[in-house]
Amino acid sequence: MYREMCCDGLKREIATMQPLGGVGKLRVVCVVCVVFAFMTGAVEATPGPRIAEVHVREATQLIEQGEWDEAERIVDRALEFDERSSDAYALGARVARRDQERTREAIEWYELAIELDEFSQVSRIGTLVELAELYLRTERPHLAAETAEEARYHRPRSADALIVAARAAAAGGERAEAEWLVEQGMQRFPEDARFHRVAMELDPQVGYEDRRRLETNEQPDDSEYLRTLLTYAELAPSKSEQARAVDRYFELGGTDPLAWVVRPIDDEAEHLERFFDHGGDEDIILLRRMADRVSEEGRNRVLEQIREADGAVVGDRTRDGYAEEKIRVEGGEIVAWHIDRNTDGVPEYEVELQDARPVRIVDRSGDSELRIEYRRYPEVGAVEMDRGSDVVRYRILPRRLAHPVLDREAEGWPPDPDALLYPWSLRAEPARLSPEDVPPLASHRELRERDTDRIYAWEDLIAGMPSERREDRHRDGMIDYLVLYEAGLPSQALRDVTGDGRFDAVEDYTTGRLFQIRYDRDGDGVYDYIETLDEPRTQEWDYDGDGQIDAMQTDLGSGRVRILFSSGRDGILDLSIDRLRGPLPAAPLREGGSRGRQSEPEE
């Protein structure tokens, strides 16, 4: 039966395929071989891992062809057959890392691949190196160094592992270690331009020896060599040498608009046009640098180019394809500014602007996320923060809290012509609101569910302490729990136990401690049940709703209770029973032969 299922699955697989290309043919042949081997007993009775290997080979080929979306779909198929496939997780991470917003996901997949350590086709060493590169990019140099060292331990002559180790040492402040690793790399791999680039970054005083090395090891088709040549051009000791290096960069096929920022300007108008043609208007950092180099007329041309962008403009400081900041321009104005300093896809700050002023800021620079709304920057109007599965929102009293996080103030639109170029810089050490500092400055607090975004509780605050709390515990849009406070401590609460829109239970507090519950089931103003929690604990019942106590149970301790009943309608408890704790007996017969009904509240 299982073999028939596999054959049916194979038929469906073939029926849904596109006309066979190279990948499609590989897929059919490999799957047929695996299923045939399974049916003839040539492989074990659980073919999942073998079929997963087929999909891993296909995904690898798709990645080599640049078919990233299809590769990810095939990786998912591989994991359906073998959820412990390190190969599949490593390939999935390789796909995810291309998208900056998925950086954390990529790191998790790489880590899982290494932890499972079930590699068969993908290189474990290569996976370690790729993970170390992500650690380094996201500003975790110590993790990058440890991971790169593990790769070097297993493959000492890996240039990729060595260069990541050198960069991690430099980023971690281990300059001497970084210089030693770079020197080792330049000796072992003289044609690998990456080591030369790191050497120049460590010691920016470039000279003839650097030029000679670049000319000796020239590699026109190597993107790393071109990046190294451009780094040399940036650091070159003279304008003529900068011009020579940049011109050679273009001759070898270089296209990075940074080259036009570096090259000395001969004809400004032509220079700007070539800068824009190479994509310089797509990077806010390059636009700022170019604006600082040109005349006032050229600066206005740069500003005009930004206003015409009408969309997202990124800022890639390291020129590695991952943006440290991003602005969004609409109608010639900046409306949003995101700062992702460690390029992990989760911005530390998201600033929303209107008329050149911040109106909202999302601050993720600390352990928790804060969402700040301004009345008029820098005066804060509201603060939101996460609290587990809930979100709490504070409404701040007027003129009680200022929270400037930017170096420059906005005075109308535009504050000056440079507002588009320099939307503002974050303060070197922007102050972070502490969750403990917010409540004393707030007049109101709301709580809502994170998943549904539904508000379920409201609190009025005085000096940071609640004065009244209203809750929708049934989540039906109606207030069913009301608490009144004195000096921040609950004094009385009203509860809708049955959910009929009427408060039918009263909770009484003393010094913030619940000591009595009163319950009116019928809404007639007469309490059917009263429970006192102080010692000795007592419970009282009015069975017939006449306002007279018909039964009372007192806790005597040691598991014993005393029950008193009234034999008449005068409220005198003249019948007594001492017994072990248990259900309350039925009330005695009344005149006329009827029994009173028991009425106990549902908590």
C-alpha positions as CSV (number, residue, x, y, z in Angstrom):
1,M,0.0,0.0,0.0
2,Y,2.8,2.4,0.9
3,R,4.6,1.7,-2.4
4,E,1.4,2.4,-4.2
5,M,1.1,5.8,-2.4
6,C,4.7,6.6,-3.5
7,C,4.0,5.7,-7.1
8,D,0.8,7.8,-7.0
9,G,2.8,10.7,-5.6
10,L,5.4,10.3,-8.3
11,K,2.7,10.4,-11.0
12,R,1.2,13.6,-9.5
13,E,4.7,15.1,-9.3
14,I,5.4,14.4,-13.0
15,A,1.9,15.6,-14.0
16,T,2.3,19.0,-12.4
17,M,5.8,19.7,-13.7
18,Q,6.6,22.3,-16.3
19,P,8.1,21.3,-19.7
20,L,11.4,19.6,-18.8
21,G,14.5,21.8,-18.6
22,G,17.7,20.7,-17.1
23,V,16.4,20.9,-13.6
24,G,13.2,19.2,-14.4
25,K,14.9,16.3,-16.1
26,L,17.3,15.9,-13.1
27,R,14.3,15.9,-10.8
28,V,12.4,13.2,-12.7
29,V,15.4,10.9,-13.1
30,C,16.5,11.2,-9.5
31,V,13.0,10.8,-8.0
32,V,12.3,7.8,-10.3
33,C,15.6,6.2,-9.3
34,V,14.9,6.7,-5.6
35,V,11.4,5.3,-5.7
36,F,12.5,2.4,-7.9
37,A,15.3,1.6,-5.5
38,F,12.8,1.7,-2.6
39,M,10.3,-0.6,-4.3
40,T,13.0,-3.1,-5.2
41,G,14.3,-3.1,-1.6
42,A,17.7,-1.5,-2.6
43,V,17.2,1.2,0.1
44,E,15.7,1.3,3.6
45,A,12.0,1.3,4.1
46,T,12.0,5.1,5.0
47,P,12.9,6.9,1.7
48,G,12.3,10.4,3.1
49,P,16.0,11.4,3.5
50,R,16.9,10.1,0.0
51,I,14.0,12.0,-1.6
52,A,15.1,15.1,0.4
53,E,18.6,14.7,-1.1
54,V,17.1,14.8,-4.6
55,H,15.4,18.1,-3.7
56,V,18.6,19.5,-2.2
57,R,20.4,18.8,-5.4
58,E,17.7,20.5,-7.4
59,A,17.6,23.6,-5.0
60,T,21.4,23.9,-5.3
61,Q,21.2,24.0,-9.1
62,L,18.4,26.6,-8.9
63,I,20.5,28.8,-6.6
64,E,23.4,28.6,-9.1
65,Q,21.0,29.7,-11.8
66,G,19.6,32.6,-9.7
67,E,16.1,31.1,-9.4
68,W,15.8,32.0,-5.8
69,D,12.0,31.8,-5.3
70,E,11.8,28.4,-6.9
71,A,14.9,27.2,-4.9
72,E,13.1,28.2,-1.7
73,R,10.0,26.2,-2.7
74,I,12.2,23.1,-3.3
75,V,14.0,23.6,0.0
76,D,10.6,23.5,1.7
77,R,9.8,20.3,-0.1
78,A,13.1,18.8,1.0
79,L,12.3,19.5,4.7
80,E,8.9,17.9,4.3
81,F,10.8,14.6,3.6
82,D,13.6,15.1,6.1
83,E,13.2,17.7,8.8
84,R,16.7,17.1,10.0
85,S,18.4,17.9,6.7
86,S,21.3,20.3,7.5
87,D,21.7,20.7,3.7
88,A,18.1,22.0,3.3
89,Y,18.5,24.4,6.2
90,A,21.8,25.8,4.9
91,L,20.3,26.3,1.5
92,G,17.2,28.0,3.0
93,A,19.5,30.3,4.9
94,R,21.4,31.1,1.8
95,V,18.2,32.2,0.1
96,A,16.9,34.1,3.1
97,R,20.1,36.1,3.6
98,R,19.6,37.9,0.3
99,D,16.7,39.8,1.9
100,Q,17.9,42.1,4.6
101,E,14.5,41.8,6.4
102,R,15.1,38.1,6.7
103,T,18.6,38.3,8.2
104,R,17.5,37.0,11.6
105,E,15.7,34.1,10.0
106,A,18.8,33.3,7.9
107,I,20.9,33.2,11.1
108,E,18.4,30.9,12.8
109,W,18.5,28.5,9.8
110,Y,22.3,28.5,9.7
111,E,22.5,27.8,13.4
112,L,20.0,24.9,13.1
113,A,21.9,23.4,10.2
114,I,25.2,23.5,12.3
115,E,23.4,22.1,15.4
116,L,21.8,19.2,13.5
117,D,25.1,18.5,11.8
118,E,23.5,16.2,9.2
119,F,25.3,17.4,6.1
120,S,25.7,15.3,3.0
121,Q,25.9,17.6,0.0
122,V,26.4,21.2,1.3
123,S,29.7,22.0,2.9
124,R,29.7,22.3,6.6
125,I,32.8,24.5,6.5
126,G,31.1,26.8,3.9
127,T,28.0,27.0,6.1
128,L,30.2,28.0,9.1
129,V,31.8,30.7,7.1
130,E,28.5,32.1,5.8
131,L,27.1,32.1,9.4
132,A,30.3,33.9,10.6
133,E,29.8,36.5,7.8
134,L,26.3,37.2,9.1
135,Y,27.4,37.5,12.7
136,L,30.0,40.0,11.5
137,R,27.5,42.0,9.5
138,T,25.1,42.2,12.4
139,E,27.8,43.5,14.7
140,R,28.6,40.4,16.7
141,P,32.3,40.1,16.0
142,H,33.0,37.7,18.9
143,L,30.5,35.2,17.6
144,A,31.9,35.7,14.1
145,A,35.5,35.1,15.4
146,E,34.5,31.9,17.2
147,T,32.6,30.5,14.2
148,A,35.4,31.4,11.8
149,E,37.9,29.8,14.0
150,E,35.9,26.6,14.1
151,A,35.9,26.6,10.3
152,R,39.7,27.3,10.2
153,Y,40.3,24.4,12.6
154,H,38.7,21.9,10.3
155,R,40.1,23.6,7.1
156,P,43.2,25.6,7.9
157,R,43.8,26.7,4.3
158,S,40.3,28.2,3.8
159,A,40.7,31.7,2.5
160,D,37.1,32.5,3.2
161,A,37.4,31.5,6.9
162,L,40.7,33.4,7.2
163,I,39.3,36.7,5.8
164,V,36.2,36.5,8.1
165,A,38.5,35.8,11.1
166,A,40.6,38.9,10.2
167,R,37.6,41.1,9.8
168,A,36.1,39.8,13.0
169,A,39.3,40.5,14.9
170,A,39.4,44.1,13.5
171,A,35.7,44.7,14.4
172,G,36.3,43.3,17.9
173,G,39.2,45.7,18.5
174,E,41.9,43.0,18.2
175,R,44.1,45.1,15.8
176,A,47.3,43.1,16.3
177,E,45.4,39.8,15.7
178,A,43.7,41.3,12.6
179,E,47.0,42.5,11.2
180,W,48.6,39.1,11.7
181,L,45.7,37.3,10.1
182,V,45.8,39.7,7.1
183,E,49.5,39.2,6.7
184,Q,49.0,35.4,6.7
185,G,46.3,35.8,4.1
186,M,48.4,38.0,1.8
187,Q,51.2,35.5,1.9
188,R,49.1,32.4,1.4
189,F,46.6,33.9,-1.1
190,P,48.5,36.8,-2.9
191,E,45.8,37.0,-5.6
192,D,42.9,37.3,-3.1
193,A,42.2,41.0,-3.1
194,R,40.1,40.9,0.0
195,F,43.2,40.7,2.3
196,H,44.7,43.7,0.7
197,R,41.5,45.7,1.2
198,V,41.3,44.8,4.9
199,A,45.0,45.8,5.2
200,M,44.3,49.2,3.7
201,E,41.3,49.6,6.1
202,L,43.5,48.8,9.0
203,D,46.2,51.2,7.8
204,P,44.7,53.9,5.6
205,Q,48.2,55.4,4.8
206,V,48.4,53.8,1.4
207,G,51.4,54.3,-0.9
208,Y,53.4,52.9,-3.8
209,E,53.5,49.4,-2.4
210,D,49.7,49.2,-2.5
211,R,49.6,50.5,-6.1
212,R,52.3,47.9,-7.1
213,R,50.4,45.1,-5.5
214,L,47.2,46.1,-7.3
215,E,48.9,46.3,-10.6
216,T,50.7,43.0,-10.2
217,N,47.6,41.1,-9.2
218,E,45.1,42.8,-11.5
219,Q,42.0,40.7,-12.0
220,P,39.4,42.5,-14.3
221,D,36.7,39.9,-13.8
222,D,36.9,39.7,-10.0
223,S,34.4,41.9,-8.1
224,E,36.5,41.7,-5.0
225,Y,39.5,43.1,-6.9
226,L,37.3,46.0,-8.2
227,R,36.1,46.8,-4.6
228,T,39.7,46.8,-3.4
229,L,40.8,49.1,-6.3
230,L,38.0,51.5,-5.3
231,T,39.1,51.4,-1.7
232,Y,42.6,52.3,-2.8
233,A,41.2,55.2,-4.9
234,E,39.4,56.5,-1.8
235,L,42.6,56.5,0.2
236,A,45.0,57.5,-2.5
237,P,47.4,60.3,-1.4
238,S,46.7,62.7,-4.3
239,K,43.9,63.8,-6.5
240,S,45.8,62.7,-9.6
241,E,46.3,59.2,-8.1
242,Q,42.6,59.1,-7.2
243,A,41.7,60.0,-10.8
244,R,44.0,57.4,-12.2
245,A,42.7,54.6,-10.0
246,V,39.1,55.5,-10.6
247,D,39.6,55.7,-14.4
248,R,41.2,52.2,-14.2
249,Y,38.3,51.0,-12.2
250,F,35.9,52.1,-14.9
251,E,38.1,50.6,-17.6
252,L,37.9,47.2,-15.9
253,G,34.1,47.4,-15.8
254,G,33.4,48.9,-12.4
255,T,29.9,50.5,-12.0
256,D,29.7,51.6,-8.3
257,P,28.5,55.3,-8.2
258,L,30.9,55.7,-5.2
259,A,33.6,56.0,-7.8
260,W,32.1,59.4,-8.9
261,V,32.1,60.5,-5.3
262,V,35.8,59.6,-5.1
263,R,37.0,61.0,-8.4
264,P,38.1,64.6,-8.6
265,I,35.6,66.8,-10.5
266,D,36.6,68.3,-13.9
267,D,33.2,69.3,-15.4
268,E,30.6,69.5,-12.5
269,A,27.5,69.2,-14.7
270,E,28.8,66.2,-16.6
271,H,30.2,64.6,-13.4
272,L,26.8,64.8,-11.7
273,E,25.0,63.3,-14.7
274,R,27.4,60.4,-14.7
275,F,26.9,60.0,-11.0
276,F,23.2,59.8,-11.4
277,D,23.4,57.5,-14.4
278,H,25.3,55.0,-12.3
279,G,22.6,55.0,-9.6
280,G,24.1,57.6,-7.3
281,D,20.6,59.0,-6.7
282,E,19.5,55.7,-5.1
283,D,21.8,56.1,-2.0
284,I,21.2,58.9,0.5
285,I,24.8,58.5,1.9
286,L,26.4,59.0,-1.5
287,L,24.1,61.9,-2.2
288,R,25.2,63.6,1.0
289,R,28.8,63.1,0.1
290,M,28.4,64.4,-3.4
291,A,26.5,67.4,-2.2
292,D,29.4,68.3,0.1
293,R,31.8,68.2,-2.9
294,V,30.0,70.3,-5.4
295,S,29.1,74.0,-5.7
296,E,25.9,75.6,-4.5
297,E,24.4,75.1,-8.0
298,G,25.4,71.4,-7.9
299,R,24.0,71.0,-4.4
300,N,20.6,72.3,-5.6
301,R,20.8,69.8,-8.4
302,V,21.3,67.0,-5.9
303,L,18.4,68.2,-3.8
304,E,16.2,68.4,-6.9
305,Q,17.1,64.8,-7.7
306,I,16.0,63.6,-4.2
307,R,12.7,65.5,-4.4
308,E,12.0,63.8,-7.7
309,A,12.8,60.3,-6.2
310,D,9.3,59.9,-4.8
311,G,10.0,56.6,-3.1
312,A,12.6,54.8,-1.1
313,V,16.2,55.9,-1.0
314,V,18.6,53.7,0.9
315,G,21.9,54.4,2.6
316,D,24.5,51.7,2.2
317,R,27.6,52.9,4.1
318,T,29.7,49.8,3.6
319,R,28.6,49.2,-0.1
320,D,27.8,45.6,0.6
321,G,24.2,45.7,-0.6
322,Y,22.7,46.0,2.9
323,A,21.3,49.4,4.0
324,E,22.1,51.1,7.3
325,E,19.3,53.6,6.7
326,K,16.4,54.2,4.4
327,I,14.3,57.3,3.8
328,R,11.0,57.6,1.9
329,V,10.2,60.7,-0.1
330,E,6.7,61.6,-1.1
331,G,5.7,64.8,-2.9
332,G,9.2,66.2,-2.3
333,E,9.2,65.7,1.4
334,I,10.7,63.1,3.7
335,V,7.9,61.1,5.3
336,A,9.9,58.2,6.9
337,W,13.4,57.5,8.0
338,H,14.6,54.1,9.2
339,I,17.9,53.3,10.9
340,D,19.2,49.7,10.9
341,R,22.7,50.1,12.1
342,N,23.6,46.5,12.3
343,T,21.7,45.6,9.1
344,D,19.8,42.7,10.7
345,G,16.6,43.7,9.0
346,V,15.0,45.1,12.2
347,P,15.5,48.9,12.3
348,E,16.6,50.2,15.7
349,Y,14.6,53.4,14.9
350,E,11.7,54.1,12.6
351,V,10.8,57.8,12.4
352,E,7.6,59.0,10.8
353,L,7.7,62.7,9.8
354,Q,5.1,65.3,8.8
355,D,5.9,68.8,7.8
356,A,9.6,68.1,8.7
357,R,8.8,67.1,12.2
358,P,8.8,63.6,13.8
359,V,5.3,62.6,14.7
360,R,6.0,58.9,15.6
361,I,9.1,57.0,16.5
362,V,9.5,53.2,17.0
363,D,12.5,52.7,19.3
364,R,13.9,49.1,19.4
365,S,17.4,50.1,20.7
366,G,16.8,48.5,24.1
367,D,15.5,45.2,25.4
368,S,11.8,46.1,24.6
369,E,10.1,48.0,21.8
370,L,8.8,51.5,22.5
371,R,6.4,53.4,20.2
372,I,6.3,57.1,20.9
373,E,3.8,59.6,19.5
374,Y,4.5,63.3,19.6
375,R,2.1,66.2,20.1
376,R,4.7,68.5,18.7
377,Y,8.2,67.2,18.7
378,P,9.9,66.8,21.1
379,E,6.8,66.9,23.4
380,V,5.5,63.3,23.8
381,G,1.7,62.6,23.6
382,A,1.6,58.8,24.0
383,V,3.9,55.9,24.6
384,E,3.2,52.2,23.8
385,M,5.2,49.3,25.0
386,D,4.9,45.5,24.9
387,R,4.2,43.5,28.0
388,G,4.2,39.8,27.1
389,S,1.0,39.0,25.1
390,D,-0.4,42.5,25.8
391,V,0.4,46.0,24.6
392,V,0.1,48.9,27.1
393,R,-0.5,52.5,25.9
394,Y,0.0,55.5,28.1
395,R,-1.5,58.9,27.3
396,I,1.0,61.5,28.6
397,L,-0.1,64.7,30.3
398,P,0.5,67.9,28.4
399,R,4.0,69.4,28.7
400,R,5.2,66.7,31.1
401,L,7.6,64.7,28.9
402,A,10.0,65.8,26.2
403,H,12.0,63.1,24.3
404,P,14.4,64.5,21.7
405,V,16.3,61.8,19.9
406,L,17.6,63.9,16.9
407,D,20.5,66.4,16.8
408,R,18.6,69.0,14.9
409,E,15.3,70.7,15.6
410,A,12.7,71.2,12.9
411,E,11.3,74.7,12.5
412,G,8.6,74.4,9.8
413,W,9.1,73.0,6.3
414,P,11.7,73.1,5.2
415,P,13.9,74.1,8.1
416,D,16.6,74.7,5.6
417,P,17.4,73.5,2.0
418,D,19.5,70.6,3.4
419,A,16.6,68.9,5.2
420,L,16.3,66.4,2.4
421,L,20.0,65.6,2.4
422,Y,20.3,65.4,6.2
423,P,16.9,64.4,7.5
424,W,18.7,64.6,10.9
425,S,21.2,62.5,12.7
426,L,20.4,60.4,15.8
427,R,22.1,61.7,18.9
428,A,25.3,59.8,19.7
429,E,23.6,58.5,22.9
430,P,19.9,59.1,22.5
431,A,18.0,58.9,25.8
432,R,15.8,55.9,26.1
433,L,12.5,56.1,28.0
434,S,12.4,53.7,30.9
435,P,9.1,51.9,31.4
436,E,9.2,52.8,35.0
437,D,9.4,56.6,34.2
438,V,6.3,56.7,32.0
439,P,3.3,56.0,34.4
440,P,3.8,59.0,36.7
441,L,3.6,61.3,33.7
442,A,0.5,59.7,32.2
443,S,-3.2,60.4,32.7
444,H,-4.6,57.3,31.2
445,R,-3.5,53.7,30.4
446,E,-5.0,51.3,27.9
447,L,-4.2,47.6,27.5
448,R,-4.9,45.6,24.4
449,E,-4.3,42.1,23.1
450,R,-1.3,41.8,20.8
451,D,-2.9,39.2,18.5
452,T,-6.3,40.9,18.0
453,D,-5.3,44.5,18.8
454,R,-8.5,44.7,20.9
455,I,-8.6,47.0,23.9
456,Y,-9.7,45.2,27.0
457,A,-8.8,47.4,29.9
458,W,-8.7,51.2,30.6
459,E,-7.2,52.9,33.7
460,D,-7.3,56.4,34.9
461,L,-4.0,57.4,36.6
462,I,-3.1,60.0,39.2
463,A,0.6,60.4,39.9
464,G,1.2,57.1,38.1
465,M,-1.2,55.2,40.3
466,P,-4.7,53.9,39.1
467,S,-7.8,55.7,40.3
468,E,-10.3,53.7,38.3
469,R,-10.0,50.6,36.1
470,R,-12.6,49.3,33.6
471,E,-12.2,45.9,31.9
472,D,-13.9,43.9,29.2
473,R,-13.1,40.4,30.6
474,H,-15.7,38.6,28.4
475,R,-14.2,40.3,25.3
476,D,-17.7,41.2,24.1
477,G,-17.3,45.0,23.9
478,M,-19.0,45.6,27.3
479,I,-17.4,46.7,30.5
480,D,-17.9,43.8,33.0
481,Y,-15.4,44.7,35.7
482,L,-14.9,48.0,37.4
483,V,-12.4,48.7,40.1
484,L,-12.2,51.9,42.2
485,Y,-8.9,52.8,43.9
486,E,-7.8,54.9,46.9
487,A,-4.1,55.9,47.0
488,G,-3.4,53.4,44.3
489,L,-5.0,50.5,46.2
490,P,-8.3,48.9,45.2
491,S,-11.2,49.9,47.5
492,Q,-14.2,48.4,45.7
493,A,-14.9,46.4,42.6
494,L,-18.1,45.7,40.6
495,R,-18.3,42.6,38.5
496,D,-20.7,41.3,35.9
497,V,-20.6,37.6,36.6
498,T,-23.3,36.4,34.2
499,G,-22.4,38.6,31.2
500,D,-25.8,40.2,31.0
501,G,-24.5,43.8,31.1
502,R,-25.4,44.3,34.8
503,F,-23.1,44.4,37.7
504,D,-24.2,41.6,40.1
505,A,-21.2,41.2,42.4
506,V,-19.5,43.7,44.7
507,E,-15.9,43.1,45.9
508,D,-14.9,45.1,49.0
509,Y,-11.3,45.7,49.9
510,T,-9.4,47.0,52.9
511,T,-5.9,48.4,52.4
512,G,-5.8,46.8,49.0
513,R,-6.8,43.3,50.3
514,L,-10.1,41.6,49.3
515,F,-12.1,40.9,52.4
516,Q,-15.8,40.6,51.2
517,I,-17.8,39.5,48.2
518,R,-21.5,40.3,47.8
519,Y,-23.6,38.7,45.1
520,D,-27.0,39.8,43.8
521,R,-28.1,37.3,41.2
522,D,-31.6,38.6,40.5
523,G,-30.7,42.3,40.3
524,D,-33.4,43.1,42.9
525,G,-31.0,45.0,45.3
526,V,-31.0,42.1,47.7
527,Y,-27.7,40.1,48.1
528,D,-28.3,36.4,47.7
529,Y,-24.8,35.5,48.9
530,I,-22.2,37.2,51.0
531,E,-18.7,35.8,51.7
532,T,-16.3,37.3,54.2
533,L,-12.7,36.3,53.7
534,D,-11.3,37.5,57.0
535,E,-10.8,35.0,59.8
536,P,-13.0,33.3,60.6
537,R,-14.2,32.9,57.0
538,T,-18.0,33.0,56.7
539,Q,-20.5,32.5,53.9
540,E,-24.1,33.7,54.1
541,W,-27.2,32.8,52.0
542,D,-30.5,34.5,51.5
543,Y,-32.5,31.8,49.8
544,D,-35.8,33.5,49.3
545,G,-34.6,37.1,48.6
546,D,-36.4,38.7,51.6
547,G,-33.2,40.4,52.9
548,Q,-33.0,38.0,55.8
549,I,-30.1,35.5,56.2
550,D,-31.3,32.0,55.9
551,A,-28.0,30.1,56.4
552,M,-24.5,30.9,57.4
553,Q,-21.4,28.7,57.3
554,T,-18.3,29.5,59.4
555,D,-14.9,28.0,59.0
556,L,-13.7,26.6,62.3
557,G,-10.3,25.5,61.1
558,S,-8.9,22.0,60.9
559,G,-11.3,21.1,58.1
560,R,-14.4,21.7,60.3
561,V,-17.3,24.1,59.7
562,R,-20.3,25.2,61.6
563,I,-23.6,25.7,59.7
564,L,-26.4,27.7,61.1
565,F,-30.0,27.7,59.6
566,S,-33.0,29.9,60.3
567,S,-36.1,27.8,61.0
568,G,-38.4,30.7,60.4
569,R,-38.6,34.0,58.5
570,D,-37.3,36.2,61.3
571,G,-33.6,35.9,60.3
572,I,-32.7,34.2,63.6
573,L,-30.2,31.4,63.0
574,D,-31.5,28.8,65.6
575,L,-30.5,25.5,64.0
576,S,-26.8,24.5,64.2
577,I,-24.7,21.7,62.6
578,D,-21.0,21.1,63.1
579,R,-19.5,18.9,60.4
580,L,-16.4,18.3,58.3
581,R,-16.1,20.7,55.3
582,G,-18.3,19.7,52.4
583,P,-21.3,20.8,50.3
584,L,-23.9,22.9,52.2
585,P,-27.0,20.7,53.1
586,A,-30.4,21.7,51.7
587,A,-32.2,24.3,53.7
588,P,-34.9,23.0,56.2
589,L,-38.5,22.9,55.2
590,R,-40.3,26.2,55.4
591,E,-43.9,26.7,56.4
592,G,-46.0,25.5,53.5
593,G,-43.7,22.6,52.7
594,S,-41.3,24.4,50.4
595,R,-37.5,24.5,50.6
596,G,-35.5,27.6,50.0
597,R,-33.2,27.5,47.0
598,Q,-29.4,27.7,47.3
599,S,-27.8,30.6,45.6
600,E,-24.0,30.5,45.3
601,P,-22.1,32.7,43.0
602,E,-19.9,31.5,40.1
603,E,-16.4,32.8,40.4
